[in-house]
Amino acid sequence: MRIGAGYTIGFEDDKKLRLGFSVYNLADSQGLSEGDPRAFSQSTTQDYFVGRPILPRRAFFNATLTF
């Protein structure tokens, strides 16, 4: 689950500043693993399963200046 928000501030001469904030993997503070669909040689009879990690919750801030 992802959530984001932003706000645009207008300046003279059509200049704009956009500030943004996003949070990814909102509902989970720990990263999980999912199966790797490109690993066709994996067998279900093995003692372990090779997966790829999913990053835990993280936040991003950004700013865009249009001039």
All heavy atoms as TSV, in Angstrom:
chain	resi	resn	atom	element	x	y	z
A	1	MET	N	N	0.848	-1.158	0.000
A	1	MET	CA	C	0.000	0.000	0.000
A	1	MET	C	C	0.907	1.239	0.000
A	1	MET	O	O	1.928	1.275	0.667
A	1	MET	CB	C	-0.895	-0.011	1.238
A	1	MET	CG	C	-1.912	1.070	1.233
A	1	MET	SD	S	-3.038	1.107	2.668
A	1	MET	CE	C	-2.897	-0.443	3.447
A	2	ARG	N	N	0.508	2.246	-0.785
A	2	ARG	CA	C	1.290	3.476	-0.913
A	2	ARG	C	C	0.370	4.679	-0.724
A	2	ARG	O	O	-0.797	4.654	-1.134
A	2	ARG	CB	C	1.906	3.523	-2.297
A	2	ARG	CG	C	2.627	4.790	-2.602
A	2	ARG	CD	C	3.142	4.777	-4.023
A	2	ARG	NE	N	3.372	6.141	-4.454
A	2	ARG	CZ	C	3.676	6.502	-5.665
A	2	ARG	NH1	N	3.773	5.593	-6.594
A	2	ARG	NH2	N	3.858	7.754	-5.970
A	3	ILE	N	N	0.893	5.723	-0.101
A	3	ILE	CA	C	0.137	6.962	0.062
A	3	ILE	C	C	1.074	8.122	-0.260
A	3	ILE	O	O	2.270	8.055	0.004
A	3	ILE	CB	C	-0.447	7.089	1.487
A	3	ILE	CG1	C	-1.423	8.246	1.556
A	3	ILE	CG2	C	0.630	7.234	2.504
A	3	ILE	CD1	C	-2.228	8.278	2.847
A	4	GLY	N	N	0.515	9.161	-0.843
A	4	GLY	CA	C	1.319	10.316	-1.193
A	4	GLY	C	C	0.493	11.589	-1.124
A	4	GLY	O	O	-0.736	11.554	-1.217
A	5	ALA	N	N	1.173	12.703	-0.959
A	5	ALA	CA	C	0.514	14.007	-0.913
A	5	ALA	C	C	1.494	15.045	-1.430
A	5	ALA	O	O	2.708	14.848	-1.398
A	5	ALA	CB	C	0.088	14.346	0.508
A	6	GLY	N	N	0.943	16.147	-1.916
A	6	GLY	CA	C	1.792	17.209	-2.419
A	6	GLY	C	C	1.100	18.551	-2.320
A	6	GLY	O	O	-0.120	18.631	-2.158
A	7	TYR	N	N	1.897	19.592	-2.434
A	7	TYR	CA	C	1.375	20.951	-2.365
A	7	TYR	C	C	2.184	21.800	-3.335
A	7	TYR	O	O	3.412	21.719	-3.385
A	7	TYR	CB	C	1.502	21.498	-0.941
A	7	TYR	CG	C	0.907	22.864	-0.766
A	7	TYR	CD1	C	-0.472	23.023	-0.721
A	7	TYR	CD2	C	1.709	23.984	-0.665
A	7	TYR	CE1	C	-1.034	24.286	-0.559
A	7	TYR	CE2	C	1.158	25.242	-0.504
A	7	TYR	CZ	C	-0.216	25.383	-0.459
A	7	TYR	OH	O	-0.767	26.632	-0.318
A	8	THR	N	N	1.485	22.637	-4.113
A	8	THR	CA	C	2.132	23.505	-5.083
A	8	THR	C	C	2.041	24.956	-4.621
A	8	THR	O	O	0.964	25.435	-4.265
A	8	THR	CB	C	1.479	23.364	-6.476
A	8	THR	OG1	O	1.559	22.001	-6.890
A	8	THR	CG2	C	2.180	24.235	-7.494
A	9	ILE	N	N	3.173	25.650	-4.641
A	9	ILE	CA	C	3.247	27.056	-4.279
A	9	ILE	C	C	3.563	27.839	-5.555
A	9	ILE	O	O	4.539	27.536	-6.250
A	9	ILE	CB	C	4.357	27.305	-3.242
A	9	ILE	CG1	C	4.129	26.444	-1.997
A	9	ILE	CG2	C	4.444	28.774	-2.878
A	9	ILE	CD1	C	5.311	26.398	-1.064
A	10	GLY	N	N	2.734	28.810	-5.882
A	10	GLY	CA	C	2.958	29.628	-7.064
A	10	GLY	C	C	3.717	30.897	-6.729
A	10	GLY	O	O	3.518	31.511	-5.682
A	11	PHE	N	N	4.629	31.288	-7.635
A	11	PHE	CA	C	5.406	32.509	-7.495
A	11	PHE	C	C	5.135	33.400	-8.706
A	11	PHE	O	O	4.424	33.021	-9.626
A	11	PHE	CB	C	6.914	32.200	-7.409
A	11	PHE	CG	C	7.287	31.376	-6.213
A	11	PHE	CD1	C	7.595	30.035	-6.341
A	11	PHE	CD2	C	7.356	31.947	-4.957
A	11	PHE	CE1	C	7.956	29.280	-5.249
A	11	PHE	CE2	C	7.708	31.195	-3.848
A	11	PHE	CZ	C	8.007	29.861	-3.995
A	12	GLU	N	N	5.749	34.572	-8.711
A	12	GLU	CA	C	5.571	35.481	-9.840
A	12	GLU	C	C	6.230	34.900	-11.102
A	12	GLU	O	O	7.078	34.019	-11.014
A	12	GLU	CB	C	6.153	36.844	-9.522
A	12	GLU	CG	C	7.632	36.792	-9.161
A	12	GLU	CD	C	8.159	38.119	-8.670
A	12	GLU	OE1	O	7.534	38.733	-7.792
A	12	GLU	OE2	O	9.207	38.527	-9.165
A	13	ASP	N	N	5.809	35.380	-12.255
A	13	ASP	CA	C	6.337	34.936	-13.554
A	13	ASP	C	C	6.105	33.449	-13.808
A	13	ASP	O	O	6.947	32.771	-14.397
A	13	ASP	CB	C	7.831	35.252	-13.686
A	13	ASP	CG	C	8.138	36.729	-13.593
A	13	ASP	OD1	O	7.268	37.537	-13.988
A	13	ASP	OD2	O	9.235	37.071	-13.121
A	14	ASP	N	N	4.993	32.918	-13.349
A	14	ASP	CA	C	4.600	31.514	-13.566
A	14	ASP	C	C	5.598	30.499	-13.013
A	14	ASP	O	O	5.692	29.378	-13.496
A	14	ASP	CB	C	4.356	31.230	-15.050
A	14	ASP	CG	C	3.156	31.977	-15.576
A	14	ASP	OD1	O	2.219	32.202	-14.785
A	14	ASP	OD2	O	3.143	32.330	-16.773
A	15	LYS	N	N	6.366	30.864	-12.031
A	15	LYS	CA	C	7.262	29.910	-11.370
A	15	LYS	C	C	6.462	29.161	-10.317
A	15	LYS	O	O	5.596	29.721	-9.661
A	15	LYS	CB	C	8.441	30.631	-10.722
A	15	LYS	CG	C	9.343	31.292	-11.719
A	15	LYS	CD	C	10.466	32.024	-11.036
A	15	LYS	CE	C	11.294	32.767	-12.062
A	15	LYS	NZ	N	12.327	33.578	-11.422
A	16	LYS	N	N	6.768	27.862	-10.170
A	16	LYS	CA	C	6.045	27.027	-9.201
A	16	LYS	C	C	7.028	26.144	-8.443
A	16	LYS	O	O	8.023	25.691	-8.986
A	16	LYS	CB	C	5.036	26.123	-9.905
A	16	LYS	CG	C	3.950	26.857	-10.630
A	16	LYS	CD	C	3.049	25.880	-11.348
A	16	LYS	CE	C	2.035	26.623	-12.198
A	16	LYS	NZ	N	1.253	25.693	-13.012
A	17	LEU	N	N	6.717	25.902	-7.200
A	17	LEU	CA	C	7.461	24.963	-6.369
A	17	LEU	C	C	6.477	23.912	-5.886
A	17	LEU	O	O	5.476	24.234	-5.253
A	17	LEU	CB	C	8.116	25.667	-5.177
A	17	LEU	CG	C	8.851	24.759	-4.189
A	17	LEU	CD1	C	10.030	24.082	-4.872
A	17	LEU	CD2	C	9.304	25.551	-2.978
A	18	ARG	N	N	6.744	22.650	-6.202
A	18	ARG	CA	C	5.883	21.539	-5.778
A	18	ARG	C	C	6.632	20.727	-4.738
A	18	ARG	O	O	7.748	20.236	-4.985
A	18	ARG	CB	C	5.520	20.659	-6.958
A	18	ARG	CG	C	4.792	19.399	-6.588
A	18	ARG	CD	C	3.397	19.427	-7.093
A	18	ARG	NE	N	2.735	18.163	-6.798
A	18	ARG	CZ	C	1.598	18.089	-6.165
A	18	ARG	NH1	N	0.980	19.185	-5.800
A	18	ARG	NH2	N	1.037	16.942	-5.931
A	19	LEU	N	N	6.049	20.580	-3.550
A	19	LEU	CA	C	6.617	19.776	-2.466
A	19	LEU	C	C	5.780	18.514	-2.332
A	19	LEU	O	O	4.548	18.572	-2.345
A	19	LEU	CB	C	6.605	20.558	-1.155
A	19	LEU	CG	C	7.347	21.888	-1.171
A	19	LEU	CD1	C	7.118	22.634	0.131
A	19	LEU	CD2	C	8.816	21.673	-1.416
A	20	GLY	N	N	6.437	17.385	-2.215
A	20	GLY	CA	C	5.718	16.123	-2.135
A	20	GLY	C	C	6.260	15.209	-1.053
A	20	GLY	O	O	7.396	15.349	-0.587
A	21	PHE	N	N	5.429	14.267	-0.683
A	21	PHE	CA	C	5.753	13.290	0.361
A	21	PHE	C	C	5.063	11.986	0.008
A	21	PHE	O	O	3.885	11.982	-0.353
A	21	PHE	CB	C	5.253	13.819	1.712
A	21	PHE	CG	C	5.399	12.845	2.844
A	21	PHE	CD1	C	6.636	12.605	3.401
A	21	PHE	CD2	C	4.307	12.173	3.354
A	21	PHE	CE1	C	6.783	11.714	4.452
A	21	PHE	CE2	C	4.435	11.277	4.400
A	21	PHE	CZ	C	5.685	11.050	4.950
A	22	SER	N	N	5.785	10.864	0.052
A	22	SER	CA	C	5.203	9.553	-0.229
A	22	SER	C	C	5.690	8.540	0.795
A	22	SER	O	O	6.832	8.603	1.251
A	22	SER	CB	C	5.615	9.060	-1.622
A	22	SER	OG	O	5.098	9.889	-2.618
A	23	VAL	N	N	4.828	7.605	1.148
A	23	VAL	CA	C	5.196	6.488	2.018
A	23	VAL	C	C	4.851	5.202	1.279
A	23	VAL	O	O	3.716	5.015	0.836
A	23	VAL	CB	C	4.442	6.532	3.370
A	23	VAL	CG1	C	4.831	5.344	4.227
A	23	VAL	CG2	C	4.718	7.826	4.098
A	24	TYR	N	N	5.842	4.346	1.111
A	24	TYR	CA	C	5.661	3.069	0.438
A	24	TYR	C	C	5.589	1.950	1.471
A	24	TYR	O	O	6.223	2.027	2.513
A	24	TYR	CB	C	6.826	2.799	-0.511
A	24	TYR	CG	C	6.863	3.734	-1.674
A	24	TYR	CD1	C	7.463	4.984	-1.571
A	24	TYR	CD2	C	6.286	3.394	-2.892
A	24	TYR	CE1	C	7.497	5.855	-2.639
A	24	TYR	CE2	C	6.315	4.261	-3.961
A	24	TYR	CZ	C	6.921	5.479	-3.831
A	24	TYR	OH	O	6.951	6.339	-4.886
A	25	ASN	N	N	4.876	0.891	1.167
A	25	ASN	CA	C	4.679	-0.245	2.057
A	25	ASN	C	C	4.162	0.249	3.412
A	25	ASN	O	O	4.693	-0.066	4.471
A	25	ASN	CB	C	5.962	-1.053	2.205
A	25	ASN	CG	C	5.694	-2.469	2.653
A	25	ASN	OD1	O	4.542	-2.875	2.778
A	25	ASN	ND2	N	6.740	-3.226	2.892
A	26	LEU	N	N	3.098	1.009	3.351
A	26	LEU	CA	C	2.548	1.718	4.504
A	26	LEU	C	C	2.151	0.795	5.656
A	26	LEU	O	O	2.346	1.116	6.808
A	26	LEU	CB	C	1.336	2.540	4.054
A	26	LEU	CG	C	0.663	3.411	5.088
A	26	LEU	CD1	C	1.604	4.500	5.556
A	26	LEU	CD2	C	-0.601	4.011	4.510
A	27	ALA	N	N	1.613	-0.368	5.363
A	27	ALA	CA	C	1.048	-1.227	6.392
A	27	ALA	C	C	2.049	-2.210	6.999
A	27	ALA	O	O	1.678	-3.001	7.856
A	27	ALA	CB	C	-0.132	-2.014	5.814
A	28	ASP	N	N	3.305	-2.152	6.579
A	28	ASP	CA	C	4.243	-3.173	7.035
A	28	ASP	C	C	5.606	-2.554	7.321
A	28	ASP	O	O	6.230	-1.977	6.441
A	28	ASP	CB	C	4.392	-4.259	5.977
A	28	ASP	CG	C	4.989	-5.528	6.527
A	28	ASP	OD1	O	5.277	-5.602	7.720
A	28	ASP	OD2	O	5.157	-6.472	5.734
A	29	SER	N	N	6.079	-2.665	8.551
A	29	SER	CA	C	7.376	-2.102	8.907
A	29	SER	C	C	8.520	-3.073	8.638
A	29	SER	O	O	9.677	-2.697	8.758
A	29	SER	CB	C	7.388	-1.696	10.379
A	29	SER	OG	O	7.204	-2.827	11.195
A	30	GLN	N	N	8.222	-4.320	8.296
A	30	GLN	CA	C	9.256	-5.298	7.982
A	30	GLN	C	C	9.104	-5.725	6.538
A	30	GLN	O	O	8.001	-5.858	6.023
A	30	GLN	CB	C	9.138	-6.529	8.868
A	30	GLN	CG	C	9.412	-6.268	10.314
A	30	GLN	CD	C	9.358	-7.550	11.124
A	30	GLN	OE1	O	9.085	-8.615	10.598
A	30	GLN	NE2	N	9.623	-7.443	12.401
A	31	GLY	N	N	10.230	-5.927	5.885
A	31	GLY	CA	C	10.191	-6.425	4.519
A	31	GLY	C	C	9.903	-7.918	4.512
A	31	GLY	O	O	10.353	-8.657	5.383
A	32	LEU	N	N	9.134	-8.355	3.573
A	32	LEU	CA	C	8.826	-9.769	3.408
A	32	LEU	C	C	9.604	-10.306	2.216
A	32	LEU	O	O	10.324	-9.582	1.560
A	32	LEU	CB	C	7.330	-9.947	3.169
A	32	LEU	CG	C	6.401	-9.400	4.255
A	32	LEU	CD1	C	4.967	-9.543	3.813
A	32	LEU	CD2	C	6.645	-10.115	5.561
A	33	SER	N	N	9.434	-11.553	1.935
A	33	SER	CA	C	10.045	-12.154	0.748
A	33	SER	C	C	8.948	-12.658	-0.157
A	33	SER	O	O	7.879	-13.066	0.290
A	33	SER	CB	C	10.961	-13.314	1.122
A	33	SER	OG	O	12.088	-12.844	1.799
A	34	GLU	N	N	9.225	-12.597	-1.428
A	34	GLU	CA	C	8.310	-13.192	-2.391
A	34	GLU	C	C	9.142	-14.080	-3.300
A	34	GLU	O	O	10.347	-13.932	-3.411
A	34	GLU	CB	C	7.575	-12.121	-3.197
A	34	GLU	CG	C	8.445	-11.268	-4.049
A	34	GLU	CD	C	7.656	-10.228	-4.823
A	34	GLU	OE1	O	6.479	-10.024	-4.542
A	34	GLU	OE2	O	8.241	-9.613	-5.717
A	35	GLY	N	N	8.495	-15.016	-3.949
A	35	GLY	CA	C	9.194	-15.936	-4.832
A	35	GLY	C	C	9.760	-15.217	-6.041
A	35	GLY	O	O	9.247	-14.194	-6.479
A	36	ASP	N	N	10.826	-15.746	-6.580
A	36	ASP	CA	C	11.450	-15.162	-7.759
A	36	ASP	C	C	10.889	-15.866	-8.995
A	36	ASP	O	O	11.205	-17.032	-9.243
A	36	ASP	CB	C	12.959	-15.327	-7.672
A	36	ASP	CG	C	13.685	-14.587	-8.759
A	36	ASP	OD1	O	13.022	-14.079	-9.685
A	36	ASP	OD2	O	14.918	-14.511	-8.701
A	37	PRO	N	N	10.056	-15.201	-9.786
A	37	PRO	CA	C	9.447	-15.865	-10.941
A	37	PRO	C	C	10.438	-16.211	-12.038
A	37	PRO	O	O	10.130	-16.999	-12.922
A	37	PRO	CB	C	8.422	-14.837	-11.436
A	37	PRO	CG	C	8.929	-13.541	-10.962
A	37	PRO	CD	C	9.639	-13.820	-9.676
A	38	ARG	N	N	11.653	-15.656	-11.998
A	38	ARG	CA	C	12.653	-15.957	-13.026
A	38	ARG	C	C	13.479	-17.184	-12.680
A	38	ARG	O	O	14.281	-17.618	-13.492
A	38	ARG	CB	C	13.550	-14.756	-13.223
A	38	ARG	CG	C	12.799	-13.587	-13.823
A	38	ARG	CD	C	13.682	-12.385	-13.845
A	38	ARG	NE	N	13.862	-11.956	-12.462
A	38	ARG	CZ	C	13.685	-10.728	-12.028
A	38	ARG	NH1	N	13.356	-9.796	-12.855
A	38	ARG	NH2	N	13.842	-10.425	-10.769
A	39	ALA	N	N	13.324	-17.743	-11.507
A	39	ALA	CA	C	14.103	-18.907	-11.092
A	39	ALA	C	C	13.276	-20.163	-11.320
A	39	ALA	O	O	12.636	-20.691	-10.426
A	39	ALA	CB	C	14.516	-18.770	-9.632
A	40	PHE	N	N	13.285	-20.651	-12.550
A	40	PHE	CA	C	12.464	-21.810	-12.910
A	40	PHE	C	C	13.018	-23.122	-12.368
A	40	PHE	O	O	12.323	-24.120	-12.320
A	40	PHE	CB	C	12.345	-21.907	-14.432
A	40	PHE	CG	C	11.636	-20.738	-15.031
A	40	PHE	CD1	C	12.326	-19.843	-15.826
A	40	PHE	CD2	C	10.288	-20.519	-14.799
A	40	PHE	CE1	C	11.682	-18.754	-16.383
A	40	PHE	CE2	C	9.633	-19.437	-15.356
A	40	PHE	CZ	C	10.337	-18.555	-16.152
A	41	SER	N	N	14.276	-23.130	-11.944
A	41	SER	CA	C	14.892	-24.373	-11.485
A	41	SER	C	C	14.607	-24.679	-10.017
A	41	SER	O	O	15.068	-25.686	-9.509
A	41	SER	CB	C	16.405	-24.309	-11.705
A	41	SER	OG	O	16.955	-23.273	-10.921
A	42	GLN	N	N	13.836	-23.845	-9.327
A	42	GLN	CA	C	13.555	-24.092	-7.912
A	42	GLN	C	C	12.604	-25.274	-7.787
A	42	GLN	O	O	11.628	-25.398	-8.506
A	42	GLN	CB	C	12.933	-22.864	-7.264
A	42	GLN	CG	C	13.895	-21.714	-7.148
A	42	GLN	CD	C	13.269	-20.538	-6.433
A	42	GLN	OE1	O	12.187	-20.649	-5.896
A	42	GLN	NE2	N	13.966	-19.426	-6.431
A	43	SER	N	N	12.893	-26.099	-6.850
A	43	SER	CA	C	12.073	-27.283	-6.610
A	43	SER	C	C	11.385	-27.147	-5.255
A	43	SER	O	O	11.947	-26.621	-4.316
A	43	SER	CB	C	12.956	-28.534	-6.629
A	43	SER	OG	O	12.199	-29.656	-6.256
A	44	THR	N	N	10.180	-27.655	-5.131
A	44	THR	CA	C	9.453	-27.578	-3.862
A	44	THR	C	C	9.938	-28.616	-2.862
A	44	THR	O	O	9.517	-28.610	-1.727
A	44	THR	CB	C	7.950	-27.768	-4.096
A	44	THR	OG1	O	7.735	-29.026	-4.731
A	44	THR	CG2	C	7.405	-26.642	-4.952
A	45	THR	N	N	10.833	-29.500	-3.259
A	45	THR	CA	C	11.333	-30.523	-2.341
A	45	THR	C	C	12.559	-30.062	-1.564
A	45	THR	O	O	13.048	-30.786	-0.714
A	45	THR	CB	C	11.684	-31.805	-3.118
A	45	THR	OG1	O	12.704	-31.492	-4.083
A	45	THR	CG2	C	10.454	-32.358	-3.825
A	46	GLN	N	N	13.055	-28.862	-1.826
A	46	GLN	CA	C	14.225	-28.361	-1.112
A	46	GLN	C	C	13.845	-27.911	0.294
A	46	GLN	O	O	12.682	-27.659	0.584
A	46	GLN	CB	C	14.850	-27.183	-1.864
A	46	GLN	CG	C	15.442	-27.577	-3.191
A	46	GLN	CD	C	16.006	-26.365	-3.924
A	46	GLN	OE1	O	15.763	-25.230	-3.538
A	46	GLN	NE2	N	16.761	-26.614	-4.972
A	47	ASP	N	N	14.857	-27.810	1.165
A	47	ASP	CA	C	14.637	-27.366	2.535
A	47	ASP	C	C	14.411	-25.858	2.645
A	47	ASP	O	O	13.927	-25.385	3.656
A	47	ASP	CB	C	15.826	-27.747	3.408
A	47	ASP	CG	C	15.914	-29.258	3.588
A	47	ASP	OD1	O	14.877	-29.930	3.449
A	47	ASP	OD2	O	17.015	-29.748	3.856
A	48	TYR	N	N	14.807	-25.114	1.661
A	48	TYR	CA	C	14.652	-23.669	1.695
A	48	TYR	C	C	14.153	-23.174	0.346
A	48	TYR	O	O	14.228	-23.857	-0.666
A	48	TYR	CB	C	15.973	-22.982	2.066
A	48	TYR	CG	C	17.091	-23.255	1.090
A	48	TYR	CD1	C	17.306	-22.410	0.006
A	48	TYR	CD2	C	17.928	-24.349	1.243
A	48	TYR	CE1	C	18.307	-22.665	-0.901
A	48	TYR	CE2	C	18.933	-24.612	0.342
A	48	TYR	CZ	C	19.124	-23.765	-0.734
A	48	TYR	OH	O	20.118	-24.019	-1.618
A	49	PHE	N	N	13.652	-21.959	0.337
A	49	PHE	CA	C	13.123	-21.348	-0.880
A	49	PHE	C	C	13.873	-20.049	-1.138
A	49	PHE	O	O	14.008	-19.215	-0.246
A	49	PHE	CB	C	11.627	-21.057	-0.709
A	49	PHE	CG	C	10.988	-20.438	-1.917
A	49	PHE	CD1	C	10.666	-21.209	-3.007
A	49	PHE	CD2	C	10.723	-19.085	-1.953
A	49	PHE	CE1	C	10.082	-20.655	-4.122
A	49	PHE	CE2	C	10.136	-18.515	-3.062
A	49	PHE	CZ	C	9.814	-19.302	-4.149
A	50	VAL	N	N	14.393	-19.885	-2.325
A	50	VAL	CA	C	15.117	-18.671	-2.687
A	50	VAL	C	C	14.091	-17.625	-3.107
A	50	VAL	O	O	13.314	-17.836	-4.033
A	50	VAL	CB	C	16.114	-18.931	-3.829
A	50	VAL	CG1	C	16.811	-17.635	-4.236
A	50	VAL	CG2	C	17.122	-19.984	-3.415
A	51	GLY	N	N	14.073	-16.523	-2.402
A	51	GLY	CA	C	13.132	-15.450	-2.715
A	51	GLY	C	C	13.860	-14.134	-2.883
A	51	GLY	O	O	15.074	-14.052	-2.737
A	52	ARG	N	N	13.109	-13.111	-3.191
A	52	ARG	CA	C	13.701	-11.776	-3.269
A	52	ARG	C	C	13.030	-10.895	-2.224
A	52	ARG	O	O	11.825	-11.012	-1.990
A	52	ARG	CB	C	13.571	-11.196	-4.667
A	52	ARG	CG	C	12.163	-11.054	-5.139
A	52	ARG	CD	C	12.133	-10.535	-6.561
A	52	ARG	NE	N	10.738	-10.428	-6.979
A	52	ARG	CZ	C	10.352	-10.234	-8.183
A	52	ARG	NH1	N	11.247	-10.113	-9.136
A	52	ARG	NH2	N	9.091	-10.137	-8.491
A	53	PRO	N	N	13.797	-10.036	-1.591
A	53	PRO	CA	C	13.230	-9.217	-0.513
A	53	PRO	C	C	12.346	-8.094	-1.044
A	53	PRO	O	O	12.545	-7.593	-2.141
A	53	PRO	CB	C	14.452	-8.657	0.195
A	53	PRO	CG	C	15.492	-8.611	-0.880
A	53	PRO	CD	C	15.219	-9.797	-1.766
A	54	ILE	N	N	11.380	-7.708	-0.244
A	54	ILE	CA	C	10.577	-6.522	-0.472
A	54	ILE	C	C	10.994	-5.527	0.598
A	54	ILE	O	O	11.072	-5.866	1.766
A	54	ILE	CB	C	9.069	-6.843	-0.350
A	54	ILE	CG1	C	8.663	-7.866	-1.391
A	54	ILE	CG2	C	8.240	-5.586	-0.478
A	54	ILE	CD1	C	7.243	-8.353	-1.223
A	55	LEU	N	N	11.284	-4.310	0.191
A	55	LEU	CA	C	11.767	-3.323	1.153
A	55	LEU	C	C	10.699	-2.994	2.187
A	55	LEU	O	O	9.510	-2.939	1.870
A	55	LEU	CB	C	12.185	-2.053	0.423
A	55	LEU	CG	C	13.373	-2.214	-0.513
A	55	LEU	CD1	C	13.594	-0.927	-1.291
A	55	LEU	CD2	C	14.612	-2.593	0.252
A	56	PRO	N	N	11.098	-2.747	3.435
A	56	PRO	CA	C	10.133	-2.351	4.468
A	56	PRO	C	C	9.632	-0.930	4.229
A	56	PRO	O	O	10.038	-0.269	3.276
A	56	PRO	CB	C	10.939	-2.448	5.751
A	56	PRO	CG	C	12.355	-2.295	5.339
A	56	PRO	CD	C	12.447	-2.876	3.963
A	57	ARG	N	N	8.784	-0.464	5.112
A	57	ARG	CA	C	8.208	0.878	4.986
A	57	ARG	C	C	9.311	1.919	4.820
A	57	ARG	O	O	10.340	1.874	5.477
A	57	ARG	CB	C	7.402	1.207	6.234
A	57	ARG	CG	C	6.730	2.563	6.178
A	57	ARG	CD	C	5.977	2.906	7.449
A	57	ARG	NE	N	5.106	1.832	7.880
A	57	ARG	CZ	C	5.084	1.342	9.124
A	57	ARG	NH1	N	5.863	1.843	10.043
A	57	ARG	NH2	N	4.271	0.363	9.437
A	58	ARG	N	N	9.089	2.843	3.890
A	58	ARG	CA	C	10.050	3.906	3.647
A	58	ARG	C	C	9.323	5.161	3.186
A	58	ARG	O	O	8.247	5.084	2.616
A	58	ARG	CB	C	11.103	3.491	2.642
A	58	ARG	CG	C	10.536	3.055	1.310
A	58	ARG	CD	C	11.452	2.012	0.654
A	58	ARG	NE	N	10.978	1.658	-0.655
A	58	ARG	CZ	C	10.069	0.736	-0.907
A	58	ARG	NH1	N	9.516	0.087	0.085
A	58	ARG	NH2	N	9.704	0.454	-2.131
A	59	ALA	N	N	9.913	6.293	3.452
A	59	ALA	CA	C	9.290	7.574	3.128
A	59	ALA	C	C	10.202	8.366	2.193
A	59	ALA	O	O	11.432	8.274	2.283
A	59	ALA	CB	C	9.031	8.379	4.397
A	60	PHE	N	N	9.580	9.121	1.300
A	60	PHE	CA	C	10.303	9.946	0.348
A	60	PHE	C	C	9.755	11.365	0.385
A	60	PHE	O	O	8.551	11.579	0.468
A	60	PHE	CB	C	10.137	9.400	-1.079
A	60	PHE	CG	C	10.785	8.077	-1.299
A	60	PHE	CD1	C	10.068	6.906	-1.128
A	60	PHE	CD2	C	12.107	7.992	-1.678
A	60	PHE	CE1	C	10.654	5.680	-1.331
A	60	PHE	CE2	C	12.707	6.770	-1.879
A	60	PHE	CZ	C	11.982	5.604	-1.711
A	61	PHE	N	N	10.659	12.319	0.316
A	61	PHE	CA	C	10.306	13.724	0.182
A	61	PHE	C	C	10.861	14.192	-1.158
A	61	PHE	O	O	11.948	13.784	-1.552
A	61	PHE	CB	C	10.946	14.562	1.300
A	61	PHE	CG	C	10.478	14.184	2.669
A	61	PHE	CD1	C	11.184	13.274	3.434
A	61	PHE	CD2	C	9.339	14.763	3.197
A	61	PHE	CE1	C	10.767	12.921	4.695
A	61	PHE	CE2	C	8.903	14.418	4.469
A	61	PHE	CZ	C	9.624	13.490	5.213
A	62	ASN	N	N	10.120	15.054	-1.842
A	62	ASN	CA	C	10.644	15.598	-3.087
A	62	ASN	C	C	10.203	17.034	-3.263
A	62	ASN	O	O	9.242	17.495	-2.653
A	62	ASN	CB	C	10.246	14.741	-4.285
A	62	ASN	CG	C	8.762	14.603	-4.444
A	62	ASN	OD1	O	8.001	15.499	-4.099
A	62	ASN	ND2	N	8.308	13.479	-4.953
A	63	ALA	N	N	10.958	17.727	-4.110
A	63	ALA	CA	C	10.649	19.117	-4.450
A	63	ALA	C	C	10.942	19.305	-5.930
A	63	ALA	O	O	11.967	18.841	-6.431
A	63	ALA	CB	C	11.487	20.069	-3.615
A	64	THR	N	N	10.033	19.979	-6.626
A	64	THR	CA	C	10.190	20.270	-8.047
A	64	THR	C	C	9.978	21.758	-8.268
A	64	THR	O	O	8.939	22.306	-7.864
A	64	THR	CB	C	9.172	19.485	-8.882
A	64	THR	OG1	O	9.290	18.092	-8.580
A	64	THR	CG2	C	9.379	19.718	-10.354
A	65	LEU	N	N	10.947	22.381	-8.895
A	65	LEU	CA	C	10.858	23.799	-9.188
A	65	LEU	C	C	10.666	23.970	-10.694
A	65	LEU	O	O	11.485	23.492	-11.488
A	65	LEU	CB	C	12.123	24.538	-8.741
A	65	LEU	CG	C	12.190	26.027	-9.032
A	65	LEU	CD1	C	11.069	26.763	-8.307
A	65	LEU	CD2	C	13.552	26.580	-8.646
A	66	THR	N	N	9.581	24.620	-11.086
A	66	THR	CA	C	9.299	24.903	-12.487
A	66	THR	C	C	9.528	26.384	-12.711
A	66	THR	O	O	8.936	27.210	-12.037
A	66	THR	CB	C	7.843	24.536	-12.834
A	66	THR	OG1	O	7.615	23.181	-12.481
A	66	THR	CG2	C	7.579	24.727	-14.308
A	67	PHE	N	N	10.414	26.696	-13.669
A	67	PHE	CA	C	10.715	28.109	-13.926
A	67	PHE	C	C	10.740	28.399	-15.402
A	67	PHE	O	O	10.741	27.552	-16.229
A	67	PHE	CB	C	12.033	28.534	-13.283
A	67	PHE	CG	C	13.197	27.691	-13.638
A	67	PHE	CD1	C	14.023	28.053	-14.698
A	67	PHE	CD2	C	13.492	26.528	-12.934
A	67	PHE	CE1	C	15.123	27.280	-15.034
A	67	PHE	CE2	C	14.592	25.754	-13.255
A	67	PHE	CZ	C	15.395	26.128	-14.312
